[in-house]
Amino acid sequence: MAKKLSRKQALLLTGAGVLVLALAGGGTALALNVNRSPALETQQAAAAQPFDLNASNAASRPRLEQVPEAVAQLKASGFTPAVPGKLTVATAVAAPPLTFLAADDNTTVLGVEADQAQLVADGLGLELNLVTVSWADWPLGLQSGKYDIVSSNVTVTDERKKLFDFASTREDLLGFLVAKDSKLESIKEATDVSGLKLSVSSGTNQEKVLLQWNKELKAAGKEPAELVYYDDFAAASLAISSGRIDGFLSPNPTAQYQVQSTGQFKVVGTIQGGWPATAPIAIGTAKGNGLIKPVNTVVNAAIKQGSYGKLLTRWGLGAEALKRSTINPEGIPATVG
């Protein structure tokens, strides 16, 4: 059994806090300003909103019948849910399309992670008990048995695998977001960003990628990208729209949401969140408690049955789909993340 984390250790492991979207390798984060820019709000209101951001969205979640194999595995494991008859799922509220509160009641939890939690609960024959937590609190909560699983856009890392078991659910991607009318069409490698002015959040894996690419450019005698830092995504978005910067490297889900909800942007390239390492987003459980095998079985059943694909498509994340969920896949090395 793994040694329990202290709160300090948990903070070091997660590398994020409240209203921070922590994504890859314990280091990718995007600060989210809840005080939206009036100009951006007007811009978004003018666009056709493809997402239902109200509580009614929860009623249209893709659902899954019980998966007999997973139910049998759960029974054989001896695992006891935190709340009898329910699957208690920890999730940190961040922003659409990952996890967020409904616009009309500020209570109902929506997003791809909430939908995913529903599928897992369905497949295990349990009632969903979704609990919103701060990002820093889920590790201690899982180890203490307060929560059964975490579904909160967690990237698999070697450090996290020492303390938790994982079942992969999505690819972890970063996206280059630019203005819809930008002449930029493709960004895949260092040479593609030479001379560009790009925004990135400080202390994130996105920043690490661009700093490494700049080293490569300088070594090759080429002009590096100019990195520009803004306090929040709203400010960066306005900078793109006004032409002050060429683009923004952000978590792909956030980028895709902006593309579809505002009609003002496009994504011209994606790279792995832990570049140059590759690791997926996953559901996590306490190490060795027996729950990860039935969870993995449910995710694969959802993939085969089609509800998994519907779940990702309804949030614009089809590009992050996996062909198969695996248990404890390769994670981002500590030296990378």
Backbone as numpy.savetxt, mean C-alpha at the origin, in Angstrom:
# Nx Ny Nz CAx CAy CAz Cx Cy Cz
8.92 -19.32 19.20 8.06 -18.13 19.20 8.95 -16.89 19.20
8.66 -15.92 18.38 9.49 -14.73 18.28 9.36 -13.87 19.53
10.45 -13.21 19.87 10.45 -12.32 21.02 9.57 -11.12 20.71
8.78 -10.67 21.71 7.87 -9.57 21.46 8.62 -8.25 21.31
8.07 -7.38 20.49 8.66 -6.07 20.25 8.35 -5.10 21.37
9.30 -4.23 21.68 9.00 -3.07 22.49 8.39 -2.03 21.57
7.78 -0.99 22.11 7.19 0.04 21.25 8.28 0.73 20.43
9.45 0.94 21.03 10.55 1.57 20.29 10.95 0.72 19.10
11.04 -0.61 19.31 11.40 -1.51 18.22 10.34 -1.48 17.13
9.08 -1.41 17.55 7.99 -1.38 16.57 8.09 -0.15 15.69
8.41 0.99 16.30 8.54 2.21 15.53 9.69 2.12 14.54
10.79 1.52 14.98 11.93 1.35 14.09 11.59 0.42 12.94
10.79 -0.61 13.23 10.46 -1.60 12.21 9.52 -1.03 11.17
8.57 -0.22 11.63 7.57 0.31 10.70 8.03 1.58 10.01
8.74 2.42 10.75 9.27 3.63 10.13 8.21 4.59 9.67
7.06 4.66 10.38 6.02 5.58 9.96 5.10 5.89 11.11
4.23 6.90 10.95 3.33 7.27 12.03 1.95 7.61 11.52
1.13 8.27 12.36 -0.24 8.60 12.01 -0.26 9.54 10.80
-1.20 9.31 9.91 -1.36 10.07 8.67 -0.12 10.00 7.80
0.57 8.88 7.88 1.70 8.62 6.99 1.46 7.29 6.31
1.58 7.29 5.00 1.35 6.08 4.23 2.68 5.35 4.12
2.90 4.33 4.95 4.15 3.59 4.93 4.03 2.44 3.97
4.96 2.34 3.05 4.77 1.38 1.98 5.88 0.37 1.83
7.08 0.75 1.57 8.08 -0.24 1.19 9.28 -0.25 2.09
9.67 -1.46 2.53 10.93 -1.66 3.21 11.10 -0.89 4.48
10.02 -0.58 5.20 10.14 0.16 6.44 10.60 1.57 6.22
10.59 2.07 4.97 11.11 3.41 4.75 10.34 4.23 3.76
9.49 3.64 2.97 8.76 4.44 1.99 7.54 5.04 2.65
7.42 6.35 2.62 6.28 7.00 3.26 5.87 8.22 2.47
4.59 8.52 2.51 4.08 9.72 1.84 3.24 10.49 2.84
3.70 11.64 3.25 2.96 12.46 4.20 1.70 12.98 3.53
0.59 12.88 4.24 -0.69 13.28 3.67 -1.26 14.44 4.47
-1.48 15.56 3.83 -2.03 16.73 4.48 -3.55 16.67 4.40
-4.21 16.61 5.56 -5.67 16.49 5.55 -6.33 17.82 5.19
-5.60 18.93 5.24 -6.14 20.22 4.84 -5.86 20.41 3.35
-6.78 19.98 2.51 -6.56 19.96 1.07 -6.52 21.37 0.50
-5.73 21.59 -0.52 -5.66 22.87 -1.20 -6.99 23.15 -1.89
-7.55 24.37 -1.74 -8.81 24.71 -2.42 -8.70 24.54 -3.93
-7.54 24.90 -4.48 -7.38 24.79 -5.93 -7.44 23.34 -6.38
-6.81 22.46 -5.58 -6.81 21.04 -5.94 -8.21 20.47 -5.78
-8.93 20.89 -4.72 -10.28 20.39 -4.52 -11.19 20.80 -5.68
-11.04 22.03 -6.16 -11.83 22.49 -7.29 -11.50 21.69 -8.54
-10.21 21.43 -8.72 -9.74 20.65 -9.86 -10.33 19.25 -9.83
-10.34 18.63 -8.65 -10.85 17.27 -8.54 -12.36 17.21 -8.67
-13.03 18.25 -8.16 -14.49 18.27 -8.26 -14.94 18.36 -9.71
-14.11 19.00 -10.52 -14.46 19.17 -11.93 -14.30 17.89 -12.72
-13.51 16.97 -12.20 -13.27 15.71 -12.91 -14.37 14.70 -12.57
-14.58 13.79 -13.47 -15.55 12.73 -13.20 -14.97 11.80 -12.15
-15.67 11.64 -11.04 -15.17 10.82 -9.94 -15.53 9.36 -10.18
-14.53 8.51 -10.46 -14.82 7.11 -10.77 -14.99 6.24 -9.54
-14.73 6.79 -8.36 -14.80 6.00 -7.15 -15.94 6.46 -6.25
-16.62 5.50 -5.63 -17.63 5.82 -4.64 -16.90 5.95 -3.31
-16.80 7.16 -2.78 -16.07 7.41 -1.55 -16.99 7.48 -0.34
-18.26 7.13 -0.53 -19.22 7.16 0.56 -19.39 5.78 1.20
-20.03 5.74 2.34 -20.20 4.50 3.09 -20.89 3.42 2.28
-21.69 3.81 1.32 -22.40 2.84 0.48 -21.43 1.93 -0.29
-20.19 2.37 -0.45 -19.19 1.59 -1.15 -18.97 0.23 -0.50
-19.09 0.18 0.82 -18.84 -1.07 1.55 -19.80 -2.17 1.13
-21.01 -1.79 0.75 -22.02 -2.78 0.36 -21.72 -3.43 -0.98
-20.87 -2.78 -1.78 -20.57 -3.33 -3.10 -19.22 -4.03 -3.17
-18.64 -4.33 -2.01 -17.37 -5.05 -2.00 -17.51 -6.43 -2.64
-16.50 -6.87 -3.39 -16.52 -8.25 -3.88 -16.54 -9.19 -2.68
-17.29 -10.25 -2.77 -17.40 -11.20 -1.66 -16.95 -12.58 -2.11
-16.75 -13.46 -1.15 -16.24 -14.80 -1.41 -16.98 -15.81 -0.55
-17.31 -16.94 -1.12 -17.91 -18.01 -0.33 -16.84 -18.62 0.59
-17.27 -19.31 1.62 -16.31 -20.01 2.48 -15.44 -20.93 1.63
-14.17 -21.00 1.97 -13.24 -21.89 1.29 -13.02 -23.09 2.21
-13.65 -24.24 1.91 -13.59 -25.40 2.81 -12.17 -25.79 3.21
-11.25 -25.76 2.28 -9.86 -26.12 2.60 -9.27 -25.18 3.64
-9.55 -23.89 3.50 -9.03 -22.91 4.44 -9.68 -23.05 5.81
-10.98 -23.31 5.82 -11.69 -23.50 7.09 -11.11 -24.71 7.83
-10.84 -25.79 7.09 -10.26 -26.99 7.70 -8.85 -26.70 8.22
-8.08 -25.93 7.45 -6.71 -25.58 7.88 -6.75 -24.73 9.14
-7.70 -23.82 9.20 -7.83 -22.95 10.37 -8.16 -23.78 11.62
-9.08 -24.73 11.47 -9.45 -25.59 12.59 -8.28 -26.45 13.05
-7.54 -26.99 12.08 -6.41 -27.86 12.40 -5.25 -27.09 13.04
-5.15 -25.79 12.74 -4.03 -25.00 13.25 -4.11 -24.75 14.75
-5.33 -24.80 15.29 -5.50 -24.51 16.71 -5.55 -23.02 17.01
-5.50 -22.20 15.96 -5.52 -20.76 16.16 -6.87 -20.32 16.72
-6.83 -19.43 17.70 -8.05 -18.89 18.30 -8.16 -17.40 17.97
-9.20 -16.97 17.27 -9.35 -15.55 16.93 -9.41 -14.67 18.17
-8.96 -13.43 18.03 -8.98 -12.49 19.15 -10.40 -12.28 19.67
-11.36 -12.25 18.74 -12.78 -12.16 19.09 -13.46 -13.39 18.50
-14.04 -14.26 19.33 -14.66 -15.49 18.83 -15.61 -15.24 17.67
-15.45 -16.03 16.59 -16.34 -15.93 15.45 -16.03 -14.79 14.50
-14.99 -14.00 14.81 -14.67 -12.85 13.98 -13.19 -12.86 13.59
-12.88 -12.22 12.47 -11.49 -12.00 12.07 -11.19 -10.53 12.35
-10.35 -10.29 13.35 -10.01 -8.93 13.74 -8.81 -8.47 12.93
-9.05 -7.45 12.12 -8.04 -6.98 11.16 -7.61 -5.57 11.50
-6.31 -5.38 11.69 -5.76 -4.05 11.94 -5.44 -3.38 10.61
-5.82 -2.11 10.47 -5.49 -1.35 9.27 -5.29 0.10 9.64
-4.27 0.72 9.06 -3.97 2.13 9.35 -4.62 3.00 8.27
-5.42 3.96 8.70 -6.08 4.86 7.76 -5.04 5.75 7.11
-5.03 5.77 5.77 -4.05 6.56 5.03 -4.77 7.46 4.04
-5.03 6.94 2.84 -5.68 7.73 1.80 -6.20 6.80 0.72
-7.16 7.28 -0.08 -7.63 6.46 -1.20 -6.48 6.17 -2.15
-6.42 5.00 -2.74 -7.43 3.93 -2.68 -7.09 2.82 -1.68
-6.14 3.09 -0.77 -5.68 2.03 0.14 -6.63 1.83 1.31
-6.60 2.72 2.27 -7.51 2.66 3.41 -7.89 4.08 3.79
-9.18 4.36 3.87 -9.63 5.70 4.20 -11.03 5.64 4.78
-11.46 6.72 5.42 -12.79 6.79 6.01 -13.77 7.39 5.02
-14.98 6.85 4.99 -16.01 7.31 4.06 -16.26 8.80 4.20
-16.46 9.45 3.06 -16.63 10.90 3.04 -17.90 11.35 3.74
-18.94 10.50 3.74 -20.23 10.93 4.28 -20.46 10.59 5.75
-19.59 9.73 6.34 -19.79 9.46 7.77 -18.49 9.50 8.58
-17.35 9.58 7.88 -16.04 9.64 8.53 -15.84 8.51 9.53
-16.52 7.38 9.29 -16.43 6.23 10.19 -16.19 4.93 9.44
-16.96 4.69 8.39 -16.85 3.46 7.63 -15.50 3.40 6.92
-14.80 2.28 7.12 -13.48 2.12 6.52 -13.61 1.54 5.11
-13.03 2.22 4.14 -13.10 1.81 2.74 -11.70 1.65 2.17
-11.63 1.12 0.95 -10.36 0.99 0.25 -9.99 -0.45 -0.06
-8.94 -0.61 -0.84 -8.53 -1.94 -1.28 -8.14 -2.83 -0.12
-7.55 -2.28 0.93 -7.15 -3.11 2.07 -8.35 -3.57 2.87
-9.37 -2.73 2.98 -10.59 -3.13 3.67 -11.33 -4.20 2.88
-11.38 -4.05 1.56 -12.02 -5.05 0.70 -11.30 -6.39 0.81
-9.99 -6.33 0.84 -9.18 -7.53 0.95 -9.44 -8.25 2.27
-9.55 -7.49 3.34 -9.84 -8.07 4.65 -11.19 -8.78 4.63
-12.16 -8.19 3.91 -13.48 -8.81 3.81 -13.41 -10.17 3.12
-12.63 -10.26 2.03 -12.48 -11.53 1.31 -11.89 -12.60 2.20
-10.86 -12.23 2.97 -10.21 -13.21 3.84 -11.16 -13.69 4.92
-11.90 -12.76 5.52 -12.87 -13.14 6.55 -13.94 -14.06 5.94
-14.43 -13.72 4.76 -15.44 -14.55 4.09 -14.91 -15.97 3.88
-13.71 -16.07 3.33 -13.15 -17.37 3.00 -12.93 -18.24 4.21
-12.64 -17.61 5.36 -12.41 -18.35 6.60 -13.70 -18.64 7.35
-14.80 -18.13 6.84 -16.09 -18.34 7.52 -16.24 -17.52 8.78
-15.60 -16.35 8.82 -15.65 -15.49 10.00 -16.27 -14.14 9.64
-16.76 -13.45 10.64 -17.29 -12.09 10.45 -16.13 -11.11 10.50
-16.14 -10.13 9.62 -15.06 -9.15 9.59 -15.19 -8.16 10.75
-14.10 -8.00 11.49 -14.01 -7.00 12.55 -12.80 -6.12 12.22
-13.08 -5.03 11.50 -12.03 -4.16 11.00 -11.73 -3.08 12.03
-10.47 -2.97 12.44 -10.08 -2.01 13.47 -9.04 -1.05 12.92
-9.31 0.25 12.99 -8.33 1.23 12.54 -7.32 1.49 13.65
-6.04 1.50 13.26 -4.95 1.68 14.22 -3.94 2.66 13.64
-3.06 3.16 14.48 -1.94 3.94 13.97 -0.95 2.96 13.37
-0.19 3.42 12.39 0.75 2.52 11.71 1.72 1.87 12.70
2.16 2.62 13.68 3.16 2.11 14.63 2.61 1.05 15.57
1.30 0.92 15.66 0.71 0.02 16.67 0.42 -1.40 16.19
0.36 -1.63 14.87 -0.02 -2.98 14.44 0.99 -4.07 14.82
2.31 -3.80 14.81 3.23 -4.89 15.17 3.01 -5.42 16.59
2.89 -4.52 17.55 2.65 -4.95 18.93 1.29 -5.62 19.07
0.31 -5.08 18.34 -1.04 -5.65 18.40 -1.11 -7.06 17.86
-0.38 -7.34 16.79 -0.34 -8.69 16.23 0.33 -9.65 17.20
1.46 -9.25 17.75 2.21 -10.15 18.63 1.48 -10.43 19.94
0.71 -9.46 20.41 -0.02 -9.65 21.66 -1.30 -10.43 21.47
-1.72 -10.62 20.20 -2.97 -11.32 19.93 -4.17 -10.41 19.93
-3.95 -9.10 20.02 -5.06 -8.15 20.00 -5.72 -8.13 18.63
-4.91 -8.30 17.57 -5.41 -8.37 16.20 -4.98 -9.70 15.59
-5.80 -10.23 14.71 -5.48 -11.51 14.05 -4.55 -11.31 12.86
-4.86 -10.30 12.03 -4.02 -10.02 10.87 -3.89 -8.51 10.69
-2.89 -8.11 9.91 -2.78 -6.72 9.48 -2.97 -6.70 7.97
-3.84 -5.82 7.51 -4.05 -5.59 6.08 -3.95 -4.09 5.90
-2.72 -3.61 5.64 -2.48 -2.17 5.65 -1.34 -1.77 4.73
-1.30 -2.38 3.54 -0.28 -2.03 2.56 1.13 -2.27 3.10
1.31 -3.38 3.79 2.60 -3.72 4.39 3.48 -4.43 3.36
4.69 -3.93 3.16 5.64 -4.57 2.27 6.45 -5.61 3.05
6.71 -6.73 2.43 7.52 -7.78 3.07 8.98 -7.33 3.10
9.59 -7.40 4.26 11.01 -7.13 4.42 11.64 -8.25 5.22
12.94 -8.40 5.09 13.63 -9.44 5.86 13.49 -9.21 7.35
13.52 -7.97 7.77 13.38 -7.65 9.20 11.99 -8.03 9.71
10.97 -7.72 8.94 9.61 -8.04 9.38 9.37 -9.54 9.42
10.00 -10.28 8.52 9.80 -11.74 8.50 10.37 -12.43 9.72
11.23 -11.77 10.46 11.75 -12.36 11.70 10.67 -12.43 12.77
9.66 -11.58 12.64 8.64 -11.46 13.68 7.22 -11.77 13.21
7.02 -11.79 11.90 5.68 -12.01 11.37 5.72 -12.96 10.18
4.57 -13.61 9.93 4.41 -14.41 8.72 3.57 -13.61 7.73
3.83 -13.82 6.43 3.15 -13.03 5.41 2.58 -13.90 4.29
1.46 -13.44 3.73 0.88 -14.01 2.53 0.76 -12.88 1.53
1.47 -12.97 0.41 1.53 -11.87 -0.55 0.16 -11.59 -1.18
-0.09 -10.31 -1.46 -1.38 -9.91 -2.02 -1.27 -9.01 -3.25
-0.21 -8.18 -3.35 -0.06 -7.30 -4.50 1.41 -7.02 -4.76
1.71 -6.60 -5.96 3.04 -6.09 -6.24 3.19 -4.74 -5.56
4.41 -4.42 -5.12 4.69 -3.13 -4.52 5.35 -2.26 -5.59
4.62 -1.26 -6.08 5.12 -0.42 -7.16 5.15 1.06 -6.79
6.08 1.77 -7.39 6.14 3.22 -7.32 5.83 3.75 -8.71
5.18 4.91 -8.78 4.81 5.45 -10.09 5.29 6.87 -10.31
5.71 7.16 -11.52 6.10 8.51 -11.91 4.87 9.24 -12.43
4.41 10.21 -11.68 3.21 10.97 -12.01 3.59 12.29 -12.66
3.03 12.57 -13.83 3.30 13.82 -14.55 1.98 14.41 -15.03
2.04 15.65 -15.51 0.84 16.29 -16.05 0.35 15.54 -17.28
-0.96 15.52 -17.46 -1.56 14.78 -18.57 -1.02 15.24 -19.92
-0.72 16.54 -20.05 -0.23 17.06 -21.32 1.30 17.11 -21.39
1.98 16.46 -20.44 3.44 16.44 -20.43 3.98 15.71 -21.65
5.14 16.15 -22.15 5.78 15.48 -23.27 6.50 14.21 -22.83
6.65 14.04 -21.51 7.26 12.82 -20.99 6.34 11.63 -21.24
6.88 10.56 -21.79 6.07 9.39 -22.09 6.53 8.13 -21.37
7.82 8.09 -20.98 8.32 6.86 -20.36 9.50 7.15 -19.45
9.41 6.67 -18.21 10.51 6.73 -17.26 10.71 5.33 -16.70
11.87 4.74 -17.01 12.15 3.38 -16.58 13.48 3.24 -15.85
14.40 4.16 -16.12 15.74 4.03 -15.57 16.37 5.40 -15.38
17.59 5.40 -14.84 18.25 6.65 -14.47 18.35 7.64 -15.62
18.72 7.18 -16.80 18.90 8.10 -17.92 17.62 8.85 -18.28
16.48 8.28 -17.93 15.19 8.90 -18.27 14.88 10.12 -17.41
15.56 10.27 -16.25 15.26 11.40 -15.37 16.34 12.48 -15.45
17.34 12.29 -16.29 18.43 13.26 -16.42 17.88 14.65 -16.77
18.22 15.63 -15.93 17.80 17.01 -16.17 16.39 17.35 -15.75
15.62 16.37 -15.28 14.24 16.64 -14.88 14.18 17.21 -13.46
13.12 17.92 -13.18 12.85 18.44 -11.84 11.72 17.60 -11.25
12.06 16.76 -10.27 11.11 15.80 -9.72 10.90 16.00 -8.22
9.66 15.86 -7.81 9.33 15.94 -6.39 9.33 14.53 -5.79
9.71 14.45 -4.53 9.75 13.18 -3.82 9.66 13.48 -2.32
9.11 12.57 -1.55 9.00 12.77 -0.10 10.32 12.41 0.57
10.74 13.24 1.48 12.02 13.04 2.16 12.01 11.79 3.04
13.12 11.06 3.05 13.27 9.90 3.91 12.55 8.66 3.43
12.15 8.62 2.16 11.40 7.49 1.62 12.24 6.65 0.69
11.72 5.48 0.35 12.40 4.65 -0.64 12.40 5.32 -2.01
11.35 6.12 -2.28 11.34 6.87 -3.54 12.56 7.78 -3.62
12.84 8.47 -2.53 14.00 9.36 -2.50 15.29 8.56 -2.67
15.38 7.40 -2.03 16.57 6.56 -2.15 16.82 6.17 -3.61
15.75 5.83 -4.30 15.87 5.45 -5.71 16.45 6.60 -6.52
15.86 7.78 -6.38 16.30 8.92 -7.18 17.71 9.37 -6.82
18.07 9.28 -5.54 19.44 9.63 -5.15 20.44 8.66 -5.76
20.08 7.37 -5.80 20.96 6.39 -6.42 21.06 6.62 -7.93
19.93 6.93 -8.56 19.94 7.22 -9.99 20.81 8.44 -10.29
20.76 9.44 -9.41 21.59 10.62 -9.61 23.08 10.29 -9.52
23.43 9.37 -8.63 24.83 8.93 -8.53 25.27 8.29 -9.85
24.38 7.47 -10.40 24.69 6.81 -11.67 24.85 7.84 -12.79
23.99 8.84 -12.80 24.05 9.87 -13.83 25.35 10.68 -13.73
25.70 11.06 -12.52 26.92 11.84 -12.32 28.14 11.03 -12.73
28.14 9.73 -12.37 29.26 8.86 -12.72 29.41 8.73 -14.23
28.28 8.84 -14.94 28.29 8.73 -16.40 28.48 10.08 -17.07
28.68 11.12 -16.27 28.88 12.45 -16.82 27.62 13.11 -17.32
26.48 12.66 -16.83 25.20 13.21 -17.26 24.58 14.08 -16.16
23.69 14.96 -16.56 23.04 15.87 -15.62 22.07 15.09 -14.72
22.19 15.24 -13.40 21.26 14.53 -12.50 19.89 15.20 -12.48
18.94 14.52 -11.90 17.62 15.12 -11.71 17.69 16.08 -10.52
16.90 17.13 -10.57 16.80 18.05 -9.43 15.64 17.58 -8.56
15.92 17.29 -7.30 14.88 16.81 -6.39 14.28 17.99 -5.64
12.95 18.06 -5.65 12.22 19.14 -5.00 11.31 18.54 -3.94
11.30 19.12 -2.75 10.55 18.55 -1.64 9.38 19.48 -1.26
8.19 18.88 -1.15 7.01 19.61 -0.71 6.48 18.97 0.56
5.70 19.76 1.33 5.19 19.25 2.60 4.12 18.19 2.42
3.40 18.23 1.30 2.32 17.27 1.10 2.07 17.07 -0.38
1.24 16.08 -0.68 0.98 15.72 -2.06 0.19 16.81 -2.79
-0.68 17.51 -2.07 -1.47 18.56 -2.70 -0.56 19.64 -3.28
0.47 20.02 -2.54 1.40 21.05 -3.01 2.19 20.55 -4.22
2.60 19.28 -4.17 3.35 18.71 -5.30 2.47 18.64 -6.54
1.20 18.29 -6.36 0.26 18.20 -7.49 0.09 19.55 -8.17
-0.05 20.59 -7.37 -0.19 21.93 -7.92 1.07 22.36 -8.65
2.24 21.94 -8.12 3.51 22.27 -8.77 3.62 21.60 -10.13
3.10 20.36 -10.23 3.09 19.67 -11.53 2.15 20.40 -12.49
0.96 20.71 -12.02 -0.05 21.35 -12.88 0.41 22.71 -13.39
1.17 23.44 -12.57 1.62 24.77 -12.95 2.92 24.74 -13.73
3.53 23.55 -13.85 4.76 23.43 -14.62 6.03 23.75 -13.86
5.91 23.93 -12.53 7.11 24.24 -11.73 8.02 23.02 -11.58
7.45 21.84 -11.66 8.23 20.61 -11.64 7.72 19.69 -12.75
8.55 18.72 -13.12 8.17 17.80 -14.20 7.30 16.65 -13.73
7.47 16.23 -12.48 6.70 15.09 -12.01 6.96 14.76 -10.56
6.33 13.70 -10.12 6.40 13.27 -8.71 6.53 11.76 -8.69
7.50 11.25 -7.93 7.63 9.80 -7.75 6.92 9.44 -6.46
5.84 8.67 -6.58 5.01 8.36 -5.42 4.62 6.89 -5.41
4.04 6.41 -4.31 3.46 5.07 -4.32 2.48 4.94 -5.47
2.53 3.86 -6.22 1.69 3.69 -7.39 0.19 3.81 -7.09
-0.32 3.22 -5.99 -1.76 3.37 -5.74 -2.19 4.84 -5.65
-1.37 5.66 -4.98 -1.68 7.08 -4.86 -1.65 7.75 -6.22
-0.65 7.40 -7.02 -0.52 7.98 -8.35 -1.71 7.59 -9.22
-2.08 6.32 -9.22 -3.19 5.85 -10.04 -4.51 6.50 -9.62
-4.67 6.71 -8.32 -5.88 7.36 -7.83 -5.99 8.78 -8.37
-4.85 9.50 -8.37 -4.85 10.86 -8.88 -5.18 10.89 -10.37
-4.65 9.94 -11.11 -4.92 9.87 -12.55 -6.41 9.72 -12.80
-7.03 8.78 -12.09 -8.43 8.46 -12.37 -9.42 9.42 -11.73
-9.05 10.03 -10.62 -10.01 10.88 -9.92 -9.95 12.34 -10.34
-8.82 12.78 -10.92 -8.72 14.19 -11.30 -8.72 14.42 -12.81
-8.23 13.44 -13.58 -8.13 13.61 -15.01 -7.05 14.59 -15.42
-6.17 14.97 -14.47 -5.15 15.98 -14.74 -3.75 15.39 -14.90
-3.60 14.09 -14.64 -2.27 13.49 -14.62 -2.21 12.19 -15.41
-0.99 11.70 -15.59 -0.77 10.38 -16.16 0.45 9.78 -15.50
0.51 8.45 -15.48 1.68 7.72 -14.95 2.50 7.27 -16.14
3.78 7.65 -16.16 4.63 7.36 -17.32 5.67 6.26 -17.04
5.53 5.61 -15.90 6.45 4.52 -15.59 6.29 4.06 -14.17
6.54 2.78 -13.94 6.52 2.23 -12.59 7.79 1.44 -12.36
8.23 1.42 -11.09 9.38 0.61 -10.68 9.03 -0.07 -9.37
9.79 -1.08 -9.01 9.54 -1.80 -7.76 9.75 -0.88 -6.56
8.89 -1.02 -5.57 8.95 -0.17 -4.39 10.26 -0.26 -3.63
10.89 -1.41 -3.65 12.15 -1.59 -2.94 13.35 -1.57 -3.86
13.20 -0.95 -5.03 14.26 -0.97 -6.03 15.63 -0.77 -5.41
16.63 -1.58 -5.80 16.60 -2.60 -6.86 16.04 -3.96 -6.40
15.68 -4.07 -5.13 15.10 -5.31 -4.64 13.62 -5.40 -5.03
13.08 -6.60 -5.00 11.68 -6.84 -5.32 11.00 -7.53 -4.14
9.88 -7.01 -3.70 9.13 -7.63 -2.61 7.67 -7.21 -2.74
6.73 -8.09 -2.39 5.31 -7.76 -2.54 4.69 -7.11 -1.30
3.51 -6.57 -1.49 2.63 -6.16 -0.40 1.99 -7.44 0.13
1.71 -7.50 1.43 1.19 -8.75 2.00 0.32 -8.53 3.22
-0.48 -9.54 3.51 -1.19 -9.64 4.79 -0.22 -10.25 5.79
-0.23 -9.75 7.01 0.68 -10.27 8.03 -0.03 -10.87 9.22
0.59 -11.87 9.83 0.09 -12.48 11.06 1.25 -12.61 12.04
0.97 -12.89 13.29 2.03 -13.16 14.25 2.80 -14.40 13.82
4.08 -14.41 14.06 4.94 -15.50 13.62 4.54 -16.83 14.26
4.34 -17.83 13.40 4.13 -19.19 13.88 2.82 -19.49 14.57
1.80 -18.63 14.40 0.53 -18.90 15.09 -0.41 -19.78 14.28
0.01 -20.21 13.08 -0.80 -21.13 12.28 -1.82 -20.50 11.37
-1.98 -19.17 11.45 -3.04 -18.52 10.68 -2.66 -18.24 9.24
-1.36 -18.10 8.96 -0.97 -17.65 7.62 -1.32 -18.65 6.52
-1.28 -19.94 6.81 -1.59 -20.95 5.79 -3.04 -20.84 5.33
-4.02 -20.81 6.22 -5.41 -20.65 5.75 -5.65 -19.30 5.08
-4.98 -18.24 5.52 -5.11 -16.93 4.87 -4.60 -17.02 3.43
-3.45 -17.65 3.26 -2.88 -17.83 1.93 -3.80 -18.64 1.03
-4.41 -19.66 1.59 -5.35 -20.50 0.83 -6.54 -19.68 0.36
-7.05 -18.80 1.21 -8.18 -17.95 0.84 -7.79 -16.98 -0.27
-6.63 -16.34 -0.15 -6.21 -15.39 -1.18 -6.10 -16.08 -2.53
-5.52 -17.27 -2.56 -5.39 -18.00 -3.82 -6.75 -18.43 -4.37
-7.68 -18.76 -3.47 -9.04 -19.11 -3.91 -9.72 -17.88 -4.52
-9.49 -16.71 -3.93 -10.07 -15.47 -4.45 -9.48 -15.12 -5.82
-8.19 -15.40 -5.99 -7.55 -15.17 -7.28 -8.18 -16.06 -8.35
-8.34 -17.34 -8.02 -8.90 -18.30 -8.96 -10.36 -18.02 -9.25
-11.11 -17.63 -8.23 -12.54 -17.41 -8.38 -12.88 -16.10 -9.08
-11.96 -15.11 -9.01 -12.18 -13.85 -9.70 -12.46 -12.65 -8.83
-12.81 -12.86 -7.57 -13.13 -11.72 -6.71 -11.90 -10.88 -6.41
-10.74 -11.50 -6.41 -9.48 -10.77 -6.20 -9.26 -9.77 -7.33
-9.45 -10.20 -8.57 -9.29 -9.31 -9.70 -10.28 -8.17 -9.67
-11.53 -8.46 -9.30 -12.55 -7.43 -9.21 -12.18 -6.40 -8.15
-11.63 -6.88 -7.05 -11.23 -6.01 -5.95 -10.20 -4.99 -6.42
-9.17 -5.46 -7.12 -8.12 -4.55 -7.58 -8.63 -3.61 -8.67
-9.42 -4.14 -9.58 -9.93 -3.33 -10.68 -10.80 -2.18 -10.19
-11.61 -2.43 -9.17 -12.51 -1.38 -8.69 -11.77 -0.21 -8.05
-10.50 -0.42 -7.70 -9.68 0.65 -7.14 -8.55 1.08 -8.08
-8.59 0.61 -9.33 -7.61 1.04 -10.32 -6.23 0.45 -10.13
-6.14 -0.72 -9.49 -4.84 -1.30 -9.17 -4.60 -2.63 -9.87
-5.21 -2.81 -11.04 -5.03 -4.06 -11.77 -3.58 -4.38 -12.09
-2.75 -3.34 -12.26 -1.34 -3.56 -12.61 -0.56 -4.21 -11.47
-1.11 -4.20 -10.27 -0.40 -4.75 -9.11 -0.83 -6.19 -8.80
-1.64 -6.79 -9.66 -2.16 -8.13 -9.41 -1.06 -9.19 -9.43
-1.20 -10.17 -8.54 -0.31 -11.33 -8.51 -1.03 -12.51 -9.14
-0.27 -13.41 -9.74 -0.86 -14.63 -10.29 -1.12 -15.64 -9.19
-0.32 -15.55 -8.12 -0.48 -16.49 -7.01 0.08 -15.88 -5.74
-0.61 -16.10 -4.63 -0.13 -15.66 -3.32 0.83 -16.70 -2.75
1.93 -16.24 -2.18 2.90 -17.14 -1.56 3.13 -16.76 -0.10
3.54 -17.75 0.68 3.81 -17.53 2.10 5.27 -17.13 2.29
5.47 -16.06 3.03 6.81 -15.54 3.35 7.70 -15.45 2.13
7.27 -14.69 1.11 8.09 -14.52 -0.10 9.35 -13.73 0.22
10.22 -13.65 -0.76 11.46 -12.88 -0.59 11.12 -11.45 -0.24
11.80 -10.91 0.79 11.54 -9.55 1.23 12.69 -8.62 0.92
12.46 -7.34 1.15 13.50 -6.35 0.93 14.59 -6.52 1.98
15.84 -6.67 1.58 16.94 -6.81 2.56 17.07 -5.56 3.41
17.56 -5.73 4.62 17.71 -4.60 5.53 18.63 -3.54 4.95
19.60 -3.95 4.17 20.55 -3.00 3.58 19.91 -2.15 2.50
18.77 -2.62 1.96 18.06 -1.86 0.93 16.97 -1.02 1.54
16.15 -1.66 2.41 14.98 -0.95 2.96 15.24 -0.25 4.23
